């Protein structure tokens, strides 16, 4: 089992951060320029903050679950390999 991960380039990481910052800035700017009362704008901005926080949490959770399953698979593979080595020694 060969699981080599290639790290993202610095340019891609910078682009990703810039993309999130630009989208967040444009959304906040759009909400601020809406012809609505201040309390409605505040409610909308709280929704944007909650949505951003939830998106970050779900991506972290998905990654953590994937990494945990990969670790469990490595442990199971190691146990299977050890069992097969014992069987080979006993058969010889």
N, C-alpha and C positions, 0 to 999 in steps of 0.2 A: 504494500500500500504506500504509494508515494503522493504526499499532499504538499506540494510546494506552492506557496503563495507568493505572488509577485507584488511588491509594495507599489502603491500608487505614486506617480511622479509628483514632484513638488508643484508643477504647473497645474495638474488636475486638482490637487488639494486646494490650491489658491483659487482656482476657478470655482470650485464647489462652495467655498466660503463666500466668495464675491457674489455668486448667484443667490445664495440665501439672503445675504445682506441687501442686495438690490431688490429682491422680491419683497422682503419685509419693509424696506424703506418706501417702495412704491405703494404697498398696501396701506401703510400708516399714513402716508401723504394723501392718498385717495380718501381715506376715512376722515382726516382732518379737514379736507376741503369740501366735504359733503354739507349741504345746507340743512343741517340738523342741529338739535339742541346738544349742548355739551354732554349731558348725561347719556344720551344715545350714542354719541361718539365714543365715550368712555366704555360703554357696554360692548360696543363692537371691537374696540381695541383689546379689551379683556378676552374676548373670544379669539382674536388673532393670537394673543399670547398663549392662551390655553391650547390652541391648535398646534402652534409651534412646539410647545413643551411636549404634547402628546406624540407628535411625529418623532421627536428625538427619543422619547422613551420607547416607542414601539420598535424603532430601528435597533436600539441597543438591546432590547429584549430578544428580538429575532436573532441577532448576532450571537448573544450569549447562549441561546438554546442550540444554535448550530454548533458552536464551539464545544459545548458540553457533550453533545451527541458524538462529535468527532473524538473527544477524549475517551468516552465510553467505548467507542468502536476500537480505538487503539488498545485499550486495556483488554478487551475481549480477544482481539487479534493476538496479543502477546500471550494470553492464557492458552489459546488454541495452539500457537506455535510451541509453547512449552510442553503441552500435552503430546503433540506430535513427536517432539524430540524424545520424550520419555518412551513413547510407543516404539520408536525406531531402535532405541537402545535395548529395550526388552526383547524385540524381535531378533536382534542380532546375536 
